[in-house]
Amino acid sequence: MSDEQYAEGMRVRREVLGDAHVDRAVANTTEFTAPFQDYITRAAWGSVWTRDGLDRRTRSCLTLALLTALGQHEELAMHVRAAVRNGLSAAEIGEVLLHTGVYAGVPAANAAYAVAQRVLTELGEL
């Protein structure tokens, strides 16, 4: 993968997650975690999130649903913030979680609602 792909990945990563989050991740990178940070910047952000096939709102909806289904609450909180940055309203985020509950289960959606409510309240969206 090229340095251009890394640069584009970092640009999109910053746009979606915010400079503060990315700056913390970069500052906390160690020799041990550096290969993973490079990988996600190139593969997730520089290869997938930059594709034309889906807009960022749709990618955020999918990400929220998948993280809910997988029970990845820390990542879910980060991506609730990202979804707001990508233009989703609190009501739309709630709809994604409700829809996910049908297919991934009520307990998963229930936990996700708690995470989303906390983050949306912190952001002043609720």
DRENTORKOL-3810 file (N, C-alpha, C; in nm, 4 decimals):
REM DRENTORKOL-3810
@n.u->0.0844; n.v->-0.1181; n.w->0.0000; ca.u->0.0000; ca.v->0.0000; ca.w->0.0000; c.u->0.0891; c.v->0.1247; c.w->0.0000
@n.u->0.0435; n.v->0.2259; n.w->-0.0686; ca.u->0.1255; ca.v->0.3448; ca.w->-0.0900; c.u->0.1169; c.v->0.4447; c.w->0.0248
@n.u->0.2133; n.v->0.5360; n.w->0.0264; ca.u->0.2085; ca.v->0.6455; ca.w->0.1229; c.u->0.0886; c.v->0.7348; c.w->0.0954
@n.u->0.0476; n.v->0.7441; n.w->-0.0311; ca.u->-0.0707; ca.v->0.8210; ca.w->-0.0667; c.u->-0.1951; c.v->0.7601; c.w->-0.0003
@n.u->-0.2024; n.v->0.6282; n.w->0.0014; ca.u->-0.3153; ca.v->0.5613; ca.w->0.0658; c.u->-0.3141; c.v->0.5880; c.w->0.2165
@n.u->-0.1966; n.v->0.5906; n.w->0.2775; ca.u->-0.1867; ca.v->0.6233; ca.w->0.4196; c.u->-0.2328; c.v->0.7669; c.w->0.4435
@n.u->-0.1855; n.v->0.8603; n.w->0.3620; ca.u->-0.2221; ca.v->1.0016; ca.w->0.3781; c.u->-0.3728; c.v->1.0207; c.w->0.3597
@n.u->-0.4292; n.v->0.9563; n.w->0.2595; ca.u->-0.5740; ca.v->0.9667; ca.w->0.2364; c.u->-0.6506; c.v->0.9020; c.w->0.3516
@n.u->-0.6014; n.v->0.7895; n.w->0.4007; ca.u->-0.6637; ca.v->0.7237; ca.w->0.5149; c.u->-0.6603; c.v->0.8109; c.w->0.6390
@n.u->-0.5497; n.v->0.8758; n.w->0.6633; ca.u->-0.5389; ca.v->0.9638; ca.w->0.7794; c.u->-0.6319; c.v->1.0841; c.w->0.7650
@n.u->-0.6438; n.v->1.1362; n.w->0.6421; ca.u->-0.7349; ca.v->1.2486; ca.w->0.6189; c.u->-0.8787; c.v->1.2096; c.w->0.6506
@n.u->-0.9225; n.v->1.0957; n.w->0.5987; ca.u->-1.0604; ca.v->1.0504; ca.w->0.6213; c.u->-1.0801; c.v->1.0129; c.w->0.7678
@n.u->-0.9836; n.v->0.9474; n.w->0.8263; ca.u->-0.9908; ca.v->0.9105; ca.w->0.9681; c.u->-1.0118; c.v->1.0347; c.w->1.0541
@n.u->-0.9387; n.v->1.1412; n.w->1.0245; ca.u->-0.9535; ca.v->1.2665; ca.w->1.0994; c.u->-1.0892; c.v->1.3305; c.w->1.0743
@n.u->-1.1373; n.v->1.3273; n.w->0.9510; ca.u->-1.2680; ca.v->1.3860; ca.w->0.9194; c.u->-1.3807; c.v->1.3126; c.w->0.9899
@n.u->-1.3709; n.v->1.1810; n.w->0.9963; ca.u->-1.4784; ca.v->1.1003; ca.w->1.0548; c.u->-1.4697; c.v->1.0950; c.w->1.2076
@n.u->-1.3507; n.v->1.0751; n.w->1.2616; ca.u->-1.3352; ca.v->1.0561; ca.w->1.4060; c.u->-1.2978; c.v->1.1838; c.w->1.4802
@n.u->-1.2468; n.v->1.2815; n.w->1.4098; ca.u->-1.2058; ca.v->1.4067; ca.w->1.4715; c.u->-1.0581; c.v->1.4065; c.w->1.5056
@n.u->-0.9989; n.v->1.5247; n.w->1.4987; ca.u->-0.8559; ca.v->1.5385; ca.w->1.5252; c.u->-0.8190; c.v->1.4944; c.w->1.6661
@n.u->-0.9001; n.v->1.5296; n.w->1.7645; ca.u->-0.8664; ca.v->1.4967; ca.w->1.9035; c.u->-0.8524; c.v->1.3459; c.w->1.9219
@n.u->-0.9457; n.v->1.2699; n.w->1.8671; ca.u->-0.9395; ca.v->1.1240; ca.w->1.8802; c.u->-0.8156; c.v->1.0689; c.w->1.8101
@n.u->-0.7936; n.v->1.1124; n.w->1.6877; ca.u->-0.6802; ca.v->1.0600; ca.w->1.6111; c.u->-0.5484; c.v->1.1020; c.w->1.6754
@n.u->-0.5414; n.v->1.2247; n.w->1.7233; ca.u->-0.4199; ca.v->1.2693; ca.w->1.7916; c.u->-0.3902; c.v->1.1838; c.w->1.9143
@n.u->-0.4945; n.v->1.1476; n.w->1.9904; ca.u->-0.4751; ca.v->1.0595; ca.w->2.1068; c.u->-0.4246; c.v->0.9227; c.w->2.0626
@n.u->-0.4857; n.v->0.8683; n.w->1.9571; ca.u->-0.4440; ca.v->0.7365; ca.w->1.9077; c.u->-0.2985; c.v->0.7393; c.w->1.8620
@n.u->-0.2616; n.v->0.8431; n.w->1.7901; ca.u->-0.1230; ca.v->0.8549; ca.w->1.7427; c.u->-0.0279; c.v->0.8714; c.w->1.8609
@n.u->-0.0644; n.v->0.9553; n.w->1.9568; ca.u->0.0214; ca.v->0.9786; ca.w->2.0737; c.u->0.0389; c.v->0.8518; c.w->2.1573
@n.u->-0.0622; n.v->0.7661; n.w->2.1582; ca.u->-0.0566; ca.v->0.6430; ca.w->2.2378; c.u->0.0027; c.v->0.5248; c.w->2.1611
@n.u->0.0427; n.v->0.5468; n.w->2.0370; ca.u->0.1010; ca.v->0.4394; ca.w->1.9570; c.u->0.2373; c.v->0.4022; c.w->2.0132
@n.u->0.2564; n.v->0.2729; n.w->2.0268; ca.u->0.3836; ca.v->0.2198; ca.w->2.0751; c.u->0.4482; c.v->0.1376; c.w->1.9636
@n.u->0.5687; n.v->0.0936; n.w->1.9894; ca.u->0.6344; ca.v->0.0058; ca.w->1.8916; c.u->0.5491; c.v->-0.1185; c.w->1.8672
@n.u->0.4847; n.v->-0.1667; n.w->1.9723; ca.u->0.4002; ca.v->-0.2855; ca.w->1.9627; c.u->0.2747; c.v->-0.2594; c.w->1.8793
@n.u->0.2096; n.v->-0.1427; n.w->1.8973; ca.u->0.0828; ca.v->-0.1145; ca.w->1.8294; c.u->0.0985; c.v->-0.0427; c.w->1.6958
@n.u->0.2183; n.v->0.0032; n.w->1.6638; ca.u->0.2401; ca.v->0.0786; ca.w->1.5395; c.u->0.1959; c.v->0.0032; c.w->1.4139
@n.u->0.2260; n.v->-0.1263; n.w->1.4012; ca.u->0.1812; ca.v->-0.1967; ca.w->1.2804; c.u->0.0283; c.v->-0.1989; c.w->1.2677
@n.u->-0.0424; n.v->-0.2104; n.w->1.3802; ca.u->-0.1881; ca.v->-0.2116; ca.w->1.3750; c.u->-0.2417; c.v->-0.0741; c.w->1.3373
@n.u->-0.1855; n.v->0.0315; n.w->1.3954; ca.u->-0.2280; ca.v->0.1675; ca.w->1.3608; c.u->-0.2062; c.v->0.1945; c.w->1.2116
@n.u->-0.0935; n.v->0.1508; n.w->1.1596; ca.u->-0.0654; ca.v->0.1658; ca.w->1.0164; c.u->-0.1682; c.v->0.0878; c.w->0.9341
@n.u->-0.1959; n.v->-0.0339; n.w->0.9762; ca.u->-0.2911; ca.v->-0.1194; ca.w->0.9051; c.u->-0.4310; c.v->-0.0567; c.w->0.8989
@n.u->-0.4835; n.v->-0.0108; n.w->1.0133; ca.u->-0.6196; ca.v->0.0431; ca.w->1.0104; c.u->-0.6255; c.v->0.1752; c.w->0.9338
@n.u->-0.5190; n.v->0.2539; n.w->0.9400; ca.u->-0.5188; ca.v->0.3788; ca.w->0.8645; c.u->-0.5216; c.v->0.3503; c.w->0.7153
@n.u->-0.4432; n.v->0.2534; n.w->0.6707; ca.u->-0.4383; ca.v->0.2203; ca.w->0.5279; c.u->-0.5599; c.v->0.1389; c.w->0.4827
@n.u->-0.5910; n.v->0.0324; n.w->0.5557; ca.u->-0.6939; ca.v->-0.0617; ca.w->0.5098; c.u->-0.8357; c.v->-0.0107; c.w->0.5350
@n.u->-0.8647; n.v->0.0237; n.w->0.6604; ca.u->-1.0013; ca.v->0.0673; ca.w->0.6920; c.u->-1.0287; c.v->0.2060; c.w->0.6345
@n.u->-0.9431; n.v->0.3011; n.w->0.6698; ca.u->-0.9695; ca.v->0.4409; ca.w->0.6338; c.u->-0.9219; c.v->0.4755; c.w->0.4938
@n.u->-0.8085; n.v->0.4243; n.w->0.4501; ca.u->-0.7539; ca.v->0.4600; ca.w->0.3200; c.u->-0.8020; c.v->0.3742; c.w->0.2055
@n.u->-0.8573; n.v->0.2575; n.w->0.2370; ca.u->-0.9030; ca.v->0.1677; ca.w->0.1316; c.u->-1.0556; c.v->0.1540; c.w->0.1293
@n.u->-1.1180; n.v->0.1350; n.w->0.2443; ca.u->-1.2623; ca.v->0.1102; ca.w->0.2477; c.u->-1.3429; c.v->0.2392; c.w->0.2635
@n.u->-1.3124; n.v->0.3201; n.w->0.3649; ca.u->-1.3918; ca.v->0.4419; ca.w->0.3890; c.u->-1.3771; c.v->0.5434; c.w->0.2757
@n.u->-1.2777; n.v->0.5310; n.w->0.1908; ca.u->-1.2580; ca.v->0.6244; ca.w->0.0805; c.u->-1.3287; c.v->0.5809; c.w->-0.0475
@n.u->-1.3871; n.v->0.4639; n.w->-0.0497; ca.u->-1.4533; ca.v->0.4142; ca.w->-0.1709; c.u->-1.5785; c.v->0.4964; c.w->-0.2021
@n.u->-1.6130; n.v->0.5001; n.w->-0.3309; ca.u->-1.7285; ca.v->0.5757; ca.w->-0.3765; c.u->-1.8619; c.v->0.5018; c.w->-0.3602
@n.u->-1.8615; n.v->0.3723; n.w->-0.3396; ca.u->-1.9831; ca.v->0.2913; ca.w->-0.3418; c.u->-2.0880; c.v->0.3244; c.w->-0.2383
@n.u->-2.0472; n.v->0.3760; n.w->-0.1221; ca.u->-2.1403; ca.v->0.4150; ca.w->-0.0161; c.u->-2.0979; c.v->0.5507; c.w->0.0385
@n.u->-2.1949; n.v->0.6319; n.w->0.0763; ca.u->-2.1600; ca.v->0.7586; ca.w->0.1394; c.u->-2.1259; c.v->0.7349; c.w->0.2867
@n.u->-2.0728; n.v->0.8365; n.w->0.3504; ca.u->-2.0282; ca.v->0.8214; ca.w->0.4899; c.u->-2.1441; c.v->0.7979; c.w->0.5857
@n.u->-2.2590; n.v->0.8561; n.w->0.5597; ca.u->-2.3762; ca.v->0.8311; ca.w->0.6462; c.u->-2.4098; c.v->0.6821; c.w->0.6451
@n.u->-2.4118; n.v->0.6229; n.w->0.5262; ca.u->-2.4439; ca.v->0.4808; ca.w->0.5140; c.u->-2.3369; c.v->0.3957; c.w->0.5804
@n.u->-2.2112; n.v->0.4322; n.w->0.5600; ca.u->-2.1027; ca.v->0.3578; ca.w->0.6248; c.u->-2.1155; c.v->0.3673; c.w->0.7769
@n.u->-2.1536; n.v->0.4839; n.w->0.8268; ca.u->-2.1737; ca.v->0.4980; ca.w->0.9718; c.u->-2.2881; c.v->0.4093; c.w->1.0197
@n.u->-2.3984; n.v->0.4058; n.w->0.9451; ca.u->-2.5110; ca.v->0.3189; ca.w->0.9839; c.u->-2.4666; c.v->0.1729; c.w->0.9915
@n.u->-2.3955; n.v->0.1276; n.w->0.8901; ca.u->-2.3472; ca.v->-0.0106; ca.w->0.8892; c.u->-2.2518; c.v->-0.0370; c.w->1.0052
@n.u->-2.1635; n.v->0.0570; n.w->1.0298; ca.u->-2.0667; ca.v->0.0405; ca.w->1.1382; c.u->-2.1369; c.v->0.0317; c.w->1.2727
@n.u->-2.2357; n.v->0.1191; n.w->1.2962; ca.u->-2.3121; ca.v->0.1130; ca.w->1.4216; c.u->-2.3811; c.v->-0.0217; c.w->1.4366
@n.u->-2.4426; n.v->-0.0697; n.w->1.3303; ca.u->-2.5135; ca.v->-0.1975; ca.w->1.3359; c.u->-2.4180; c.v->-0.3128; c.w->1.3654
@n.u->-2.3055; n.v->-0.3142; n.w->1.2970; ca.u->-2.2103; ca.v->-0.4234; ca.w->1.3162; c.u->-2.1472; c.v->-0.4202; c.w->1.4550
@n.u->-2.1105; n.v->-0.3028; n.w->1.5021; ca.u->-2.0515; ca.v->-0.2944; ca.w->1.6357; c.u->-2.1531; c.v->-0.3325; c.w->1.7427
@n.u->-2.2792; n.v->-0.2978; n.w->1.7201; ca.u->-2.3860; ca.v->-0.3393; ca.w->1.8117; c.u->-2.3968; c.v->-0.4913; c.w->1.8135
@n.u->-2.4041; n.v->-0.5504; n.w->1.6960; ca.u->-2.4180; ca.v->-0.6957; ca.w->1.6858; c.u->-2.3003; c.v->-0.7689; c.w->1.7497
@n.u->-2.1820; n.v->-0.7099; n.w->1.7394; ca.u->-2.0627; ca.v->-0.7731; ca.w->1.7940; c.u->-2.0372; c.v->-0.7385; c.w->1.9404
@n.u->-2.1174; n.v->-0.6475; n.w->1.9966; ca.u->-2.1008; ca.v->-0.6096; ca.w->2.1360; c.u->-1.9730; c.v->-0.5306; c.w->2.1623
@n.u->-1.9281; n.v->-0.4558; n.w->2.0656; ca.u->-1.8039; ca.v->-0.3786; ca.w->2.0773; c.u->-1.8355; c.v->-0.2373; c.w->2.1256
@n.u->-1.8611; n.v->-0.2225; n.w->2.2561; ca.u->-1.9149; ca.v->-0.0981; ca.w->2.3110; c.u->-1.8188; c.v->0.0193; c.w->2.3047
@n.u->-1.6896; n.v->-0.0022; n.w->2.3265; ca.u->-1.5951; ca.v->0.1099; ca.w->2.3185; c.u->-1.5873; c.v->0.1632; c.w->2.1761
@n.u->-1.5789; n.v->0.0743; n.w->2.0808; ca.u->-1.5782; ca.v->0.1159; ca.w->1.9405; c.u->-1.7125; c.v->0.1781; c.w->1.9028
@n.u->-1.8213; n.v->0.1251; n.w->1.9587; ca.u->-1.9541; ca.v->0.1800; ca.w->1.9309; c.u->-1.9618; c.v->0.3251; c.w->1.9759
@n.u->-1.9129; n.v->0.3553; n.w->2.0951; ca.u->-1.9162; ca.v->0.4934; ca.w->2.1448; c.u->-1.8402; c.v->0.5851; c.w->2.0498
@n.u->-1.7244; n.v->0.5427; n.w->2.0057; ca.u->-1.6447; ca.v->0.6219; ca.w->1.9119; c.u->-1.7216; c.v->0.6450; c.w->1.7823
@n.u->-1.7908; n.v->0.5417; n.w->1.7343; ca.u->-1.8609; ca.v->0.5530; ca.w->1.6069; c.u->-1.9971; c.v->0.6208; c.w->1.6188
@n.u->-2.0549; n.v->0.6290; n.w->1.7390; ca.u->-2.1715; ca.v->0.7154; ca.w->1.7578; c.u->-2.1274; c.v->0.8599; c.w->1.7352
@n.u->-2.0132; n.v->0.8966; n.w->1.7940; ca.u->-1.9587; ca.v->1.0316; ca.w->1.7710; c.u->-1.9329; c.v->1.0542; c.w->1.6221
@n.u->-1.8747; n.v->0.9548; n.w->1.5568; ca.u->-1.8457; ca.v->0.9648; ca.w->1.4137; c.u->-1.9740; c.v->0.9782; c.w->1.3324
@n.u->-2.0775; n.v->0.9048; n.w->1.3713; ca.u->-2.2048; ca.v->0.9123; ca.w->1.2990; c.u->-2.2634; c.v->1.0528; c.w->1.3058
@n.u->-2.2528; n.v->1.1158; n.w->1.4217; ca.u->-2.2996; ca.v->1.2549; ca.w->1.4350; c.u->-2.2162; c.v->1.3449; c.w->1.3444
@n.u->-2.0853; n.v->1.3247; n.w->1.3425; ca.u->-1.9977; ca.v->1.4029; ca.w->1.2533; c.u->-2.0349; c.v->1.3796; c.w->1.1075
@n.u->-2.0836; n.v->1.2601; n.w->1.0761; ca.u->-2.1222; ca.v->1.2255; ca.w->0.9394; c.u->-2.2669; c.v->1.2648; c.w->0.9075
@n.u->-2.3322; n.v->1.3361; n.w->0.9996; ca.u->-2.4632; ca.v->1.3929; ca.w->0.9701; c.u->-2.5834; c.v->1.3156; c.w->1.0192
@n.u->-2.5644; n.v->1.2064; n.w->1.0930; ca.u->-2.6799; ca.v->1.1335; ca.w->1.1454; c.u->-2.7346; c.v->1.2049; c.w->1.2680
@n.u->-2.8650; n.v->1.2096; n.w->1.2779; ca.u->-2.9301; ca.v->1.2673; ca.w->1.3956; c.u->-2.9419; c.v->1.1594; c.w->1.5034
@n.u->-2.9731; n.v->1.2041; n.w->1.6231; ca.u->-2.9959; ca.v->1.1085; ca.w->1.7321; c.u->-3.1095; c.v->1.0135; c.w->1.6953
@n.u->-3.2145; n.v->1.0660; n.w->1.6325; ca.u->-3.3280; ca.v->0.9820; ca.w->1.5930; c.u->-3.2854; c.v->0.8760; c.w->1.4912
@n.u->-3.2018; n.v->0.9140; n.w->1.3963; ca.u->-3.1549; ca.v->0.8170; ca.w->1.2967; c.u->-3.0667; c.v->0.7102; c.w->1.3611
@n.u->-2.9825; n.v->0.7509; n.w->1.4539; ca.u->-2.8991; ca.v->0.6529; ca.w->1.5259; c.u->-2.9883; c.v->0.5563; c.w->1.6023
@n.u->-3.0924; n.v->0.6081; n.w->1.6660; ca.u->-3.1883; ca.v->0.5216; ca.w->1.7348; c.u->-3.2552; c.v->0.4234; c.w->1.6406
@n.u->-3.2892; n.v->0.4683; n.w->1.5209; ca.u->-3.3498; ca.v->0.3784; ca.w->1.4212; c.u->-3.2541; c.v->0.2674; c.w->1.3798
@n.u->-3.1270; n.v->0.3013; n.w->1.3641; ca.u->-3.0272; ca.v->0.1989; ca.w->1.3301; c.u->-3.0211; c.v->0.0945; c.w->1.4415
@n.u->-3.0202; n.v->0.1397; n.w->1.5653; ca.u->-3.0110; ca.v->0.0463; ca.w->1.6784; c.u->-3.1374; c.v->-0.0376; c.w->1.6912
@n.u->-3.2536; n.v->0.0236; n.w->1.6694; ca.u->-3.3802; ca.v->-0.0504; ca.w->1.6739; c.u->-3.3817; c.v->-0.1588; c.w->1.5659
@n.u->-3.3431; n.v->-0.1206; n.w->1.4453; ca.u->-3.3392; ca.v->-0.2159; ca.w->1.3345; c.u->-3.2406; c.v->-0.3287; c.w->1.3636
@n.u->-3.1269; n.v->-0.2943; n.w->1.4225; ca.u->-3.0263; ca.v->-0.3947; ca.w->1.4554; c.u->-3.0788; c.v->-0.4922; c.w->1.5597
@n.u->-3.1604; n.v->-0.4421; n.w->1.6529; ca.u->-3.2175; ca.v->-0.5283; ca.w->1.7553; c.u->-3.2995; c.v->-0.6421; c.w->1.6988
@n.u->-3.3664; n.v->-0.6162; n.w->1.5864; ca.u->-3.4474; ca.v->-0.7213; ca.w->1.5227; c.u->-3.3587; c.v->-0.8350; c.w->1.4730
@n.u->-3.2439; n.v->-0.7998; n.w->1.4181; ca.u->-3.1588; ca.v->-0.8998; ca.w->1.3538; c.u->-3.0439; c.v->-0.9494; c.w->1.4406
@n.u->-2.9983; n.v->-0.8678; n.w->1.5356; ca.u->-2.8844; ca.v->-0.9067; ca.w->1.6192; c.u->-2.9254; c.v->-0.9377; c.w->1.7622
@n.u->-3.0488; n.v->-0.9071; n.w->1.7965; ca.u->-3.0989; ca.v->-0.9397; ca.w->1.9290; c.u->-3.1223; c.v->-0.8195; c.w->2.0178
@n.u->-3.2255; n.v->-0.8325; n.w->2.1006; ca.u->-3.2644; ca.v->-0.7259; ca.w->2.1924; c.u->-3.1531; c.v->-0.6942; c.w->2.2931
@n.u->-3.0869; n.v->-0.7927; n.w->2.3536; ca.u->-2.9807; ca.v->-0.7575; ca.w->2.4493; c.u->-2.8693; c.v->-0.6737; c.w->2.3860
@n.u->-2.8309; n.v->-0.7049; n.w->2.2643; ca.u->-2.7268; ca.v->-0.6275; ca.w->2.1961; c.u->-2.7732; c.v->-0.4849; c.w->2.1722
@n.u->-2.8958; n.v->-0.4693; n.w->2.1256; ca.u->-2.9497; ca.v->-0.3354; ca.w->2.1003; c.u->-2.9685; c.v->-0.2586; c.w->2.2307
@n.u->-3.0125; n.v->-0.3258; n.w->2.3346; ca.u->-3.0316; ca.v->-0.2613; ca.w->2.4643; c.u->-2.9001; c.v->-0.2018; c.w->2.5150
@n.u->-2.7941; n.v->-0.2785; n.w->2.5079; ca.u->-2.6625; ca.v->-0.2296; ca.w->2.5505; c.u->-2.6171; c.v->-0.1144; c.w->2.4612
@n.u->-2.6429; n.v->-0.1251; n.w->2.3323; ca.u->-2.6031; ca.v->-0.0199; ca.w->2.2386; c.u->-2.6798; c.v->0.1091; c.w->2.2644
@n.u->-2.8083; n.v->0.0984; n.w->2.2949; ca.u->-2.8866; ca.v->0.2178; ca.w->2.3287; c.u->-2.8257; c.v->0.2892; c.w->2.4493
@n.u->-2.7820; n.v->0.2143; n.w->2.5493; ca.u->-2.7220; ca.v->0.2753; ca.w->2.6679; c.u->-2.5943; c.v->0.3508; c.w->2.6305
@n.u->-2.5113; n.v->0.2903; n.w->2.5483; ca.u->-2.3877; ca.v->0.3559; ca.w->2.5036; c.u->-2.4214; c.v->0.4802; c.w->2.4221
@n.u->-2.5115; n.v->0.4654; n.w->2.3264; ca.u->-2.5473; ca.v->0.5778; ca.w->2.2390; c.u->-2.6104; c.v->0.6915; c.w->2.3179
@n.u->-2.6968; n.v->0.6596; n.w->2.4121; ca.u->-2.7606; ca.v->0.7646; ca.w->2.4924; c.u->-2.6559; c.v->0.8425; c.w->2.5714
@n.u->-2.5604; n.v->0.7724; n.w->2.6299; ca.u->-2.4538; ca.v->0.8395; ca.w->2.7049; c.u->-2.3743; c.v->0.9329; c.w->2.6143
@n.u->-2.3332; n.v->0.8832; n.w->2.4979; ca.u->-2.2520; ca.v->0.9634; ca.w->2.4055; c.u->-2.3334; c.v->1.0805; c.w->2.3507
@n.u->-2.4560; n.v->1.0555; n.w->2.3095; ca.u->-2.5388; ca.v->1.1636; ca.w->2.2531; c.u->-2.5686; c.v->1.2703; c.w->2.3563
@n.u->-2.5834; n.v->1.2302; n.w->2.4805; ca.u->-2.6030; ca.v->1.3287; ca.w->2.5891; c.u->-2.4763; c.v->1.4112; c.w->2.6073
@n.u->-2.3606; n.v->1.3450; n.w->2.6070; ca.u->-2.2321; ca.v->1.4158; ca.w->2.6179; c.u->-2.2149; c.v->1.5178; c.w->2.5048
@n.u->-2.2618; n.v->1.4827; n.w->2.3867; ca.u->-2.2487; ca.v->1.5695; ca.w->2.2694; c.u->-2.3562; c.v->1.6779; c.w->2.2640
@n.u->-2.4532; n.v->1.6713; n.w->2.3560; ca.u->-2.5623; ca.v->1.7696; ca.w->2.3554; c.u->-2.6653; c.v->1.7422; c.w->2.2477
@n.u->-2.6705; n.v->1.6190; n.w->2.1988; ca.u->-2.7656; ca.v->1.5817; ca.w->2.0946; c.u->-2.8973; c.v->1.5322; c.w->2.1534
@n.u->-2.9011; n.v->1.5044; n.w->2.2821; ca.u->-3.0240; ca.v->1.4608; ca.w->2.3508; c.u->-3.0530; c.v->1.5568; c.w->2.4647
END
